[in-house]
Amino acid sequence: MRLGIILIIVIAALNVAVDIYIWRRLTAFCHRRWPGVVYAWSSLLLLVYMITVVCLPRNSGSDGMLVAIMWMLYAYVTVYLPKYVYCIFSFFDYLPRLWRRRKCYAGSVAGIAAAVFVFAVMWWAALANRTDYHVNYMELEFDNLPAGFDDYVIVQFSDFHVGTYGNDTTFVSRIVDEINSRNADIVLFTGDIVNRRSDELVPFVPVLSRIDARHGVYSVLGNHDYGDYSSWKDEAAKAGNMKLMRSLQRQMGWKELDNTTAWLRNEADSIALIGVENWGDPPFTVYGDLQKAYPQLSDSVFKVLMSHNPAHWDSKIADNDTVNIDLTLSGHTHAMQMQIGGWSPAAWRYSKWGGLYSDKSDRHKLYVNIGVGTVALPARIGATPEITVLKLKKKAPNTK
């Protein structure tokens, strides 16, 4: 809590410094007093606005309050990030003074253009790209895949955070329709269905109940699904929240795997679908127990693991000779809701943040879905919402 307050103070101080710098540039450039006065008052009002927003109740407030805070904070960021961009460019105006020449204004002009561009991109990310999903199709080959599961189709989606949409089911319904159009053998959801509380899911139960696949819909819990980000009057209330989560998923026809294994049978063959509760690297709480979910991890059975946080694979599965898990499916990272080309700032936090990975032995594969929803900031700059279609293939024997 204290660290959060210090961070807010630091951000506020930096923003005030930015505003003073821009105010001085503005007053030096303009020959009239009123532009500087308008800018000063607007900056003061924005400071009051930020303090008010951060003081609003996030953990104990209503779902509507949380959504409002998300949008209010985002609006604030869309004002100040362009200001920072302008300041960086405008510093180049002073370079000619190193050669004792007059200051130019090329940096300021470029800075204004860059700031407008950043502002536009940020609102495009919130109003358009946030719901402009894409389907990522991939074929995965395995030597030990049972013949009955050749061409077996898995649809994975993750991190819906449905509380972000309030009671509006439009986007959720579009995702469900897209999933159903893929004629999957099985649909897997890899955690974070809500933001804070299980009752966020209530308006979406009828829509999510429509997901249909031959072998059904399976799910695991993510770090947001335990009520750890909400304030509860006592432990009984928090336990009731978890009971509601499991009840709602049953109503949807989803099979929640809490440190358990389901056996999938196709023709005469079978594979193990393992689901663990959230296994979180710090500061996330560890609820998952892989050994409990499947005690004989070294056996030769083909296994698919659902584990919300990809750090679980990195820590316990990759390059581990005592564990035989062929494919792990995760979510959690969102690619930090920002992806430019093949890079995301999520790489600073997670070495495996989006897409397909394999360990050194190539025995253990991981796919990280970057999610369909948003949390904290209601936008996706790149990092388009993702539905993953995975077709399992039996690798042909090498005849050479």
C-alpha positions as CSV (number, residue, x, y, z in Angstrom):
1,M,0.0,0.0,0.0
2,R,2.8,2.4,1.0
3,L,4.7,1.6,-2.3
4,G,1.5,2.4,-4.2
5,I,1.2,5.8,-2.5
6,I,4.9,6.6,-3.2
7,L,4.4,5.6,-6.9
8,I,1.4,7.9,-7.2
9,I,3.3,10.8,-5.7
10,V,6.2,10.2,-8.0
11,I,3.9,10.1,-11.1
12,A,2.1,13.2,-10.0
13,A,5.4,15.1,-9.4
14,L,6.7,14.1,-12.9
15,N,3.5,15.2,-14.5
16,V,3.6,18.5,-12.7
17,A,7.2,19.0,-14.0
18,V,6.1,18.1,-17.5
19,D,3.3,20.7,-17.3
20,I,5.6,23.4,-16.0
21,Y,8.0,22.7,-18.9
22,I,5.2,22.8,-21.5
23,W,3.7,26.0,-19.9
24,R,7.0,27.7,-20.1
25,R,7.4,26.7,-23.8
26,L,3.9,27.9,-24.5
27,T,4.2,31.3,-22.8
28,A,7.6,31.9,-24.4
29,F,6.1,31.2,-27.9
30,C,2.7,33.0,-27.5
31,H,2.6,36.8,-27.3
32,R,-0.7,36.7,-25.4
33,R,-1.3,35.8,-21.8
34,W,-4.5,33.7,-22.1
35,P,-3.0,30.5,-23.6
36,G,-0.7,30.1,-20.6
37,V,-3.5,30.8,-18.2
38,V,-5.8,28.2,-19.8
39,Y,-3.0,25.6,-19.8
40,A,-2.1,26.2,-16.2
41,W,-5.7,25.9,-15.0
42,S,-6.3,22.8,-17.2
43,S,-3.2,21.2,-15.7
44,L,-4.4,22.0,-12.2
45,L,-7.8,20.5,-12.9
46,L,-6.1,17.3,-14.3
47,L,-4.0,17.0,-11.2
48,V,-7.2,17.2,-9.0
49,Y,-8.9,14.7,-11.4
50,M,-6.0,12.2,-11.0
51,I,-6.0,12.4,-7.2
52,T,-9.8,11.9,-7.2
53,V,-9.6,8.9,-9.4
54,V,-6.9,7.1,-7.4
55,C,-8.9,7.7,-4.2
56,L,-12.0,6.0,-5.6
57,P,-12.7,2.5,-4.1
58,R,-11.3,-0.2,-6.4
59,N,-11.5,-3.3,-4.1
60,S,-14.7,-2.5,-2.3
61,G,-16.5,-0.5,-5.0
62,S,-19.2,-1.8,-7.4
63,D,-18.4,-3.4,-10.8
64,G,-19.6,-0.2,-12.4
65,M,-17.3,1.8,-10.3
66,L,-14.3,-0.4,-11.3
67,V,-15.1,0.0,-15.0
68,A,-15.5,3.8,-14.6
69,I,-12.1,4.0,-12.8
70,M,-10.5,2.0,-15.7
71,W,-11.8,4.4,-18.3
72,M,-11.0,7.5,-16.2
73,L,-7.4,6.4,-15.6
74,Y,-7.0,5.5,-19.3
75,A,-8.3,8.9,-20.3
76,Y,-5.8,10.6,-18.0
77,V,-3.0,8.4,-19.5
78,T,-4.0,9.4,-23.1
79,V,-3.4,13.0,-22.1
80,Y,-0.1,12.7,-20.4
81,L,1.7,10.1,-22.5
82,P,1.4,12.4,-25.5
83,K,2.8,15.2,-23.4
84,Y,5.8,13.1,-22.5
85,V,6.3,12.3,-26.2
86,Y,6.2,16.1,-27.0
87,C,8.7,16.9,-24.3
88,I,11.2,14.3,-25.6
89,F,11.0,15.6,-29.2
90,S,11.1,19.3,-28.1
91,F,14.4,18.8,-26.3
92,F,16.0,18.6,-29.8
93,D,15.2,22.3,-30.2
94,Y,18.1,23.1,-27.9
95,L,20.7,21.1,-29.8
96,P,21.8,24.1,-32.0
97,R,22.9,25.9,-28.8
98,L,25.7,23.4,-28.5
99,W,27.2,25.2,-31.5
100,R,26.2,28.6,-30.2
101,R,23.4,28.9,-32.7
102,R,19.8,30.0,-32.2
103,K,17.3,27.5,-30.8
104,C,15.1,26.1,-33.5
105,Y,11.5,24.7,-33.3
106,A,11.7,21.7,-35.5
107,G,11.7,19.4,-32.5
108,S,8.5,21.0,-31.1
109,V,6.8,20.7,-34.5
110,A,7.7,17.0,-34.7
111,G,6.8,16.6,-31.0
112,I,3.3,18.0,-31.6
113,A,2.8,15.6,-34.6
114,A,4.1,12.6,-32.6
115,A,1.9,13.5,-29.6
116,V,-1.2,13.7,-31.8
117,F,-0.3,10.4,-33.4
118,V,0.1,8.7,-29.9
119,F,-3.2,10.1,-28.7
120,A,-5.0,8.8,-31.8
121,V,-3.4,5.3,-31.5
122,M,-4.3,5.1,-27.9
123,W,-8.0,5.8,-28.5
124,W,-8.0,3.5,-31.6
125,A,-6.7,0.8,-29.2
126,A,-9.5,1.4,-26.8
127,L,-12.5,2.0,-29.2
128,A,-11.6,-0.4,-32.0
129,N,-8.7,-2.8,-31.5
130,R,-9.9,-3.8,-28.0
131,T,-12.7,-5.9,-29.6
132,D,-11.1,-6.6,-33.0
133,Y,-10.2,-10.2,-32.3
134,H,-8.1,-12.5,-34.5
135,V,-8.0,-16.3,-34.8
136,N,-4.5,-17.9,-34.6
137,Y,-4.4,-21.3,-36.3
138,M,-1.5,-23.7,-35.7
139,E,-0.7,-27.3,-36.4
140,L,1.4,-29.1,-33.7
141,E,3.2,-32.4,-34.5
142,F,4.0,-35.0,-31.8
143,D,5.8,-38.3,-32.2
144,N,3.7,-40.0,-29.4
145,L,0.3,-38.6,-30.2
146,P,-2.2,-41.6,-30.3
147,A,-3.5,-42.2,-33.8
148,G,-7.0,-41.6,-32.7
149,F,-6.2,-38.0,-32.0
150,D,-4.6,-37.2,-35.3
151,D,-6.3,-34.0,-36.6
152,Y,-7.8,-33.4,-33.2
153,V,-8.9,-29.7,-32.9
154,I,-8.5,-27.7,-29.7
155,V,-9.8,-24.2,-29.4
156,Q,-8.2,-22.2,-26.6
157,F,-9.3,-18.8,-25.3
158,S,-8.2,-17.1,-22.1
159,D,-8.4,-14.0,-19.8
160,F,-11.9,-12.8,-20.7
161,H,-12.3,-10.5,-17.6
162,V,-16.0,-10.2,-18.4
163,G,-16.6,-7.6,-15.6
164,T,-14.9,-5.1,-17.9
165,Y,-18.0,-5.2,-20.1
166,G,-20.6,-4.6,-17.4
167,N,-23.8,-6.1,-18.6
168,D,-23.0,-5.7,-22.3
169,T,-22.8,-9.2,-23.9
170,T,-22.2,-8.0,-27.5
171,F,-18.4,-8.8,-27.7
172,V,-18.7,-12.0,-25.6
173,S,-21.4,-13.2,-28.0
174,R,-19.2,-12.5,-31.0
175,I,-16.4,-14.6,-29.4
176,V,-18.8,-17.4,-28.7
177,D,-20.0,-17.4,-32.3
178,E,-16.4,-17.5,-33.6
179,I,-15.5,-20.4,-31.3
180,N,-18.5,-22.4,-32.4
181,S,-17.8,-21.8,-36.1
182,R,-14.5,-23.7,-35.7
183,N,-16.2,-27.0,-35.1
184,A,-13.7,-27.9,-32.3
185,D,-13.3,-31.3,-30.8
186,I,-12.8,-29.6,-27.4
187,V,-12.7,-26.0,-26.1
188,L,-10.3,-25.0,-23.3
189,F,-10.4,-21.8,-21.2
190,T,-7.2,-21.1,-19.4
191,G,-8.3,-18.8,-16.6
192,D,-9.3,-15.2,-15.5
193,I,-13.0,-15.2,-16.4
194,V,-13.6,-12.3,-14.1
195,N,-11.8,-9.2,-12.7
196,R,-12.5,-9.4,-8.9
197,R,-15.8,-11.1,-8.1
198,S,-17.7,-14.2,-9.3
199,D,-21.0,-12.3,-9.7
200,E,-19.4,-10.4,-12.7
201,L,-20.0,-13.6,-14.6
202,V,-23.8,-13.7,-14.0
203,P,-24.9,-11.6,-17.0
204,F,-22.8,-13.7,-19.3
205,V,-23.8,-17.2,-18.2
206,P,-26.5,-17.6,-21.0
207,V,-24.1,-16.5,-23.7
208,L,-21.1,-18.6,-22.6
209,S,-23.4,-21.6,-22.2
210,R,-23.8,-21.6,-26.0
211,I,-20.2,-22.7,-26.6
212,D,-20.4,-26.2,-28.1
213,A,-17.7,-28.8,-28.8
214,R,-17.8,-32.6,-29.3
215,H,-15.9,-33.3,-26.0
216,G,-17.2,-30.2,-24.2
217,V,-15.7,-27.1,-22.6
218,Y,-13.0,-27.4,-19.8
219,S,-11.6,-24.6,-17.7
220,V,-9.1,-23.7,-15.0
221,L,-8.9,-20.7,-12.7
222,G,-6.6,-17.8,-13.0
223,N,-5.3,-15.4,-10.4
224,H,-8.3,-13.0,-10.8
225,D,-10.9,-15.8,-10.2
226,Y,-10.2,-16.3,-6.5
227,G,-11.5,-13.0,-5.2
228,D,-8.0,-11.9,-4.1
229,Y,-8.5,-8.5,-5.6
230,S,-11.7,-7.7,-3.7
231,S,-12.4,-6.7,-0.1
232,W,-14.5,-9.2,1.9
233,K,-16.1,-8.8,5.3
234,D,-14.8,-12.3,6.3
235,E,-13.4,-15.6,5.0
236,A,-16.9,-17.0,4.8
237,A,-17.9,-14.3,2.3
238,K,-14.8,-15.0,0.2
239,A,-15.5,-18.8,0.3
240,G,-19.0,-18.0,-0.9
241,N,-17.5,-16.1,-3.8
242,M,-15.6,-19.2,-4.8
243,K,-18.7,-21.4,-4.4
244,L,-20.5,-19.1,-6.8
245,M,-17.7,-19.3,-9.3
246,R,-17.9,-23.0,-9.5
247,S,-21.7,-23.0,-9.5
248,L,-21.8,-20.6,-12.5
249,Q,-19.3,-22.6,-14.5
250,R,-21.4,-25.7,-13.9
251,Q,-24.5,-23.8,-15.1
252,M,-22.6,-22.9,-18.3
253,G,-21.8,-26.6,-18.9
254,W,-18.1,-26.0,-18.4
255,K,-16.0,-28.7,-16.6
256,E,-13.7,-26.9,-14.2
257,L,-10.5,-28.8,-13.5
258,D,-9.2,-28.0,-10.0
259,N,-5.9,-30.0,-9.7
260,T,-7.6,-32.9,-11.5
261,T,-7.4,-34.9,-14.7
262,A,-10.0,-35.7,-17.3
263,W,-9.5,-38.5,-19.8
264,L,-10.4,-37.8,-23.4
265,R,-11.3,-40.8,-25.5
266,N,-11.3,-40.8,-29.3
267,E,-11.8,-44.1,-31.2
268,A,-9.8,-46.6,-29.2
269,D,-7.2,-44.1,-27.9
270,S,-7.1,-41.7,-24.9
271,I,-5.1,-38.8,-23.7
272,A,-4.9,-37.0,-20.4
273,L,-6.2,-33.4,-20.0
274,I,-4.7,-32.0,-16.7
275,G,-6.0,-28.9,-15.1
276,V,-4.3,-27.1,-12.2
277,E,-5.5,-24.2,-10.2
278,N,-3.5,-21.0,-10.5
279,W,0.3,-21.5,-10.0
280,G,1.7,-18.1,-9.7
281,D,5.2,-16.8,-9.5
282,P,5.5,-13.9,-6.9
283,P,3.5,-11.9,-6.0
284,F,0.7,-14.3,-7.2
285,T,-0.6,-16.9,-4.8
286,V,0.1,-20.6,-5.5
287,Y,-3.1,-22.7,-5.6
288,G,-2.0,-25.2,-8.2
289,D,-0.7,-28.7,-7.4
290,L,0.5,-30.6,-10.5
291,Q,1.4,-33.7,-8.5
292,K,-2.0,-33.9,-7.0
293,A,-3.6,-33.4,-10.5
294,Y,-1.6,-36.2,-12.0
295,P,0.7,-38.3,-9.7
296,Q,2.5,-40.3,-12.4
297,L,4.0,-37.4,-14.4
298,S,6.8,-39.4,-15.8
299,D,4.6,-42.0,-17.5
300,S,4.3,-42.3,-21.3
301,V,0.6,-41.1,-21.6
302,F,0.1,-38.2,-23.9
303,K,-0.8,-35.2,-21.7
304,V,-2.2,-31.7,-22.3
305,L,-1.9,-29.4,-19.3
306,M,-4.0,-26.3,-18.7
307,S,-2.1,-23.9,-16.3
308,H,-3.0,-20.2,-16.3
309,N,0.5,-18.7,-15.7
310,P,3.3,-19.7,-18.2
311,A,5.8,-19.2,-15.4
312,H,4.6,-22.6,-14.2
313,W,5.9,-24.3,-17.4
314,D,9.2,-22.4,-17.2
315,S,9.8,-23.3,-13.6
316,K,8.4,-26.9,-13.3
317,I,8.1,-28.5,-16.7
318,A,10.6,-27.2,-19.3
319,D,13.8,-29.4,-19.5
320,N,12.5,-31.5,-16.6
321,D,13.3,-35.2,-17.2
322,T,11.0,-36.3,-14.5
323,V,7.9,-34.7,-16.1
324,N,6.4,-35.8,-19.3
325,I,3.8,-33.2,-20.4
326,D,3.6,-32.9,-24.1
327,L,1.6,-29.6,-24.4
328,T,0.9,-26.9,-21.9
329,L,-1.7,-24.2,-22.5
330,S,-1.5,-20.9,-20.6
331,G,-2.7,-17.3,-20.7
332,H,-2.2,-14.6,-18.1
333,T,0.2,-12.2,-19.8
334,H,-2.2,-10.4,-22.2
335,A,1.1,-9.4,-23.9
336,M,0.6,-6.5,-21.4
337,Q,-2.0,-5.4,-24.0
338,M,0.7,-3.9,-26.1
339,Q,2.5,-5.6,-29.0
340,I,4.4,-3.8,-31.8
341,G,5.7,-6.2,-34.5
342,G,7.0,-9.2,-32.6
343,W,7.9,-7.3,-29.4
344,S,5.9,-6.7,-26.2
345,P,6.8,-5.1,-22.9
346,A,5.6,-8.4,-21.4
347,A,9.0,-9.7,-22.3
348,W,10.4,-7.7,-19.4
349,R,8.3,-9.8,-17.0
350,Y,7.9,-13.2,-18.8
351,S,10.3,-15.0,-21.0
352,K,7.3,-16.8,-22.5
353,W,4.6,-14.2,-23.0
354,G,2.7,-15.1,-26.3
355,G,2.7,-17.8,-28.9
356,L,4.4,-21.2,-29.2
357,Y,7.5,-22.3,-27.2
358,S,9.5,-25.4,-26.8
359,D,12.2,-26.5,-24.3
360,K,15.7,-27.5,-25.3
361,S,14.7,-31.2,-25.6
362,D,11.7,-30.3,-27.8
363,R,9.7,-32.7,-25.7
364,H,7.6,-30.1,-23.9
365,K,5.7,-27.5,-25.8
366,L,4.0,-24.4,-24.4
367,Y,1.4,-22.2,-26.1
368,V,0.6,-18.8,-24.4
369,N,-2.7,-17.3,-25.5
370,I,-2.6,-13.5,-25.0
371,G,-6.3,-13.4,-24.1
372,V,-9.5,-11.8,-25.4
373,G,-10.3,-9.4,-22.6
374,T,-8.6,-6.4,-20.9
375,V,-7.8,-5.5,-17.3
376,A,-6.6,-2.3,-15.7
377,L,-6.6,-0.3,-19.0
378,P,-9.5,-0.9,-21.4
379,A,-7.3,-1.0,-24.5
380,R,-5.1,-3.1,-26.7
381,I,-2.3,-1.4,-28.6
382,G,-1.6,-4.2,-31.0
383,A,-1.9,-7.4,-28.9
384,T,-5.2,-8.0,-30.6
385,P,-7.6,-10.3,-28.7
386,E,-6.8,-13.9,-29.5
387,I,-8.7,-17.1,-30.1
388,T,-6.3,-20.0,-30.8
389,V,-7.1,-23.1,-32.9
390,L,-4.6,-25.9,-32.4
391,K,-4.7,-29.0,-34.6
392,L,-2.8,-32.0,-33.1
393,K,-1.0,-34.0,-35.7
394,K,0.7,-37.4,-35.5
395,K,4.2,-36.9,-36.8
396,A,5.0,-39.1,-39.7
397,P,7.8,-41.6,-39.1
398,N,11.2,-40.7,-40.6
399,T,11.8,-43.1,-43.4
400,K,15.3,-41.9,-44.2
